[in-house]
């Protein structure tokens, strides 16, 4: 997540105009739904790629998400010792690879030599760069950037270089950060995290955002209506207990998240969520 210190550097980065990538028909459908907060369609975000099928945050897991036809890939961005941007959730490589040490203490070459694990077994999958992930997703699927580094100016450069402004969302912790990102390029899309109902008013007083991450504590009809009125989609997590219930056969657990108007769900089980949404006529025809 962002830290205040990074924004001094961020403000020195000049935004660039969006160059539209060649888009698939599926991406156009996803994008239209994303920008229509009052649509009946609930968007599916797959946590760390499709990590129940392939190593988390791997290129294989991202490819599988595209094949499944889901809407959003969530991935985590960190920097190496020599300031390369890679996709890795943890601060260290210990859990997910055959290496040890902090990502920020290793060079890109050292990280690149590692192999990712899946269910405890070593695979041939490498740690992806942010650029590789964005080039894969470009014009095919949306990407939620969970930023775990203060190298935001470099991230902006990668988004500009890959021409993926219409593909990415910057996941931010506060409205002021979304404002700063949009000042670099009004076309950059943001997802802002809130922790209580009062955060909603203060957020939209500062800036607009395409999506707002809410918690169960303020998952109310009033909150979701206010977000949609201001042009945003409502993101909520199924991670944890809800996903466990769904995996055990209780797909109505997803319905409990949606009953107050949320219309984006992050899940570890995108295929199950898609099955549920189609059964309720809440997905694409």
N, C-alpha and C positions, 0 to 999 in steps of 0.2 A: 504494500500500500504506500501511497505517497507520503513524503515528508516535506515539511515546509521549506527546508533548505534547497530543494531541487528547483523551486519555482523561480528563484533568482536567475538561474541558468535558463530555465524554460522561456522566460520573457525575452531572452536574447535571440531566440530562434525565430526566424521569419517563416510565417506560414506560406504555403504554396497553393496554387489552385488545384482543384480536383481534376484528375484525368480519368475518365471512365474506362474501366477495363472492359474487355469483351465479356458479356454476361450470359450465362445460361438462362434458359426459360425458367428453370427452377429457382435460380437466384432472383430473377425479376419478381417471381411470385412471393418469395420470402421477403424481399425488400419492400414490396407493396404492402404486405401485411404488417411488417415492422413499423412502417411509417403511418399506419392506420390504427391508432390505439383503440378505436371503437369497433374494430373488426371482431367478428365472433371467433376468429382463429386464435388459438393459444399457441405461442411459440415455444419450441423445445430447445433448451440449452443443455448440451452434454458436457458434464464435468470432467475436466482433464482429458478431453477427447472421449473415445469409447473404451475406457480403461478396463471394462470387464471382458473385452475381447482381445485387446493388445496392450502392450506396456503403456502406462499413463503418459500423456504428453509426448507421444511418439508420432512419427509421420504415419505409421500404419494405423494408429488409432484415429488420426484425423481423416485419412482416406476412407476408413470405415464409416465415419460420421457422414461424410459426403454421400457414400453409397446408400446409407440408410435413408437419406432424404430429410434429415432433421434440419433445423433452422440455424443453430448457433453452436460453434465449438468454443468452449471455455478453455483457455490455456494460460500458463504462468510464465512471466518474463523475468529473467535475472541477468546480471552481467558477470563476465569472467574477469580475471585479474587484468587482462589486457583490453578490457572494455568491449568485448564481443557480446552481443545479446543472444542468449540461448533460452530454450524453453525447459523450465525445471521448476517444480513446485517447492521443494524443500530448499533450505539454505545450504545444505550439504548434499553431496552425491551419494552418501552412504546407503540410504534405503533403496534407491531405485536403480543403482548401477553396481558394477563390480569394482568401483573405486572408493576412495575415502577423501574427506576434506571438504571445505567450504567451496562453493562454486566461485565465489569472489576471490579465493586464494589460488585458484587454478587458472592456467592459461587456456585459451580456446583449444590449442593443440592437445593439451592434456585432457580436457573434457571430451574432445572429439574421439580420442582413442578408447573411451569407455563404451561399454555396451549396457543397454537397459535390461532390467529384469521384468519378468512377468510370472506372477504366482511363484516367486522365489527362484525361478529358472532363468538362466542367462539367455538372451536372444541376440540376434544380429542387428537389432535396432540401435541406432546412434542417437545421441542427444541432438535434437534439431536446433537450428538457428531460428530466430524470429523471422528472418527474411525467407527462409525455406518454407516455414509454416504459412506465411502470408501469401507467398507465390502459389502455393498449393490451393489455398482457399479462395484466392482472387476470382471474383465473379461467379463463385459457386455456392458459397455458404458464408454467413456472418461469423465474425470472430470476436469474442469477448476477451480483451487483454487484461488479465489480473496482474497488475504491475507490482513486482516485488523488488524494485530497484529505483534509485534516484536518477537513472540515466534517461529521463524522459525526453530531453532534446534529441538523443540518439534514436529513441523509439519513433519520434516524429519524423526524423530523417528516413528511417526504414519504411514507414508508412508512405511517405512522399515518393521515395525511390521505387517502391513496388506498386505505386498508384492504387493503394488499397484503402483510401479514406472512406469509400462507400461500403467497404467490407468490414471495417473494424469499429469496435466500441472501446473507449478508454474507461476502465472501471476505476472510479474515483471515490474518495471517502467524504468529500465535502463539496458543497455547491461552489465555493470560491475557486476550487481547483478546476471544476468544469468550466467556469468562466474564463480562467487563464488559458486553458486548452483551446477553447473556442475563439479566444482573441488571436491565437496564432493562425487559425483557419476556421471560419464559421461552419465549414462543411464537416469538421471532425465531430464524431458522434460520441456521446458520453452516457455512461451508466453510473448514477450516483447512489451511494449507500446512505440509508437513513436508519436511525435507531429508535425514533419515537415520532408520534404523530406531529408534534410541533416542528419537527425538522422539515416537513413538507412546505409549509408557508415560507420559512426562511430560505429554503432552496430556490423556490420560484421567484422570490423577491430579488435574488442575485442573478439568476441566469435561467435559460431554458435547458432542458435535457431531454434526450430521446427516450430514456428509461430510468426508472427509480427502483432501487432494490429495497424492499420492505422486509420486516421481520414479523413473525407471528404476533408479537406484542402490539403491533399497530396494523394488523391485517383486518381492516374494517371497511364497510361500504363507503363511509365518509372519506377515508383516506384514498381509496382507489379511485373514487369519483373525482376527487380534487386533482389527482395526478393526470387522469385522462383529460379533464377539462383544460389542463395546461399543456396538452399535447404529448404526454408521455405514456409509455407502456409501463406495466406494473410487474416487476420481477420478484419472485419469491422462490426460496429453495425447498426442494423435496428431500435434500440430503439428510441422511440419518433415519429417524423413525418412520417418516412417511414412505421413503423408498423401501425400507425393510418390510413394512406392511404390504406394499405393492408386490415386492418380490416373493412374499409368502402367499400371494393370491388375492389380496384385498386391494384391487385397483381403485375402489371408491375412496381410498385414502387420498388420491390425487384430487378428487372432487371436493374434499373438505378444504383444500388449499385454495380452490377456485371460487368457492361459493360467494365470496365478498367482492369479486371482480378482478382479482389478479389475472394476468393474461400472458405471463412468461414464467416458465418453470425450469429451474436448473435441477437436473437429475443425474443419478448414476446409472439409470435404466431407461435410456431414451426409447428403446423399442417398446417397452411396457407402457410408457407414457403415451406414445403414439397410438398404441392399440386402444387405450382408454379414451383418448380424445376423439378418435374416429368413431368409436361406439356411441359417443355423445354428440356427434356432428359438430365438434369444436376444432376440427382440423380441415385441411384442404379437401376439396371434392375429388 
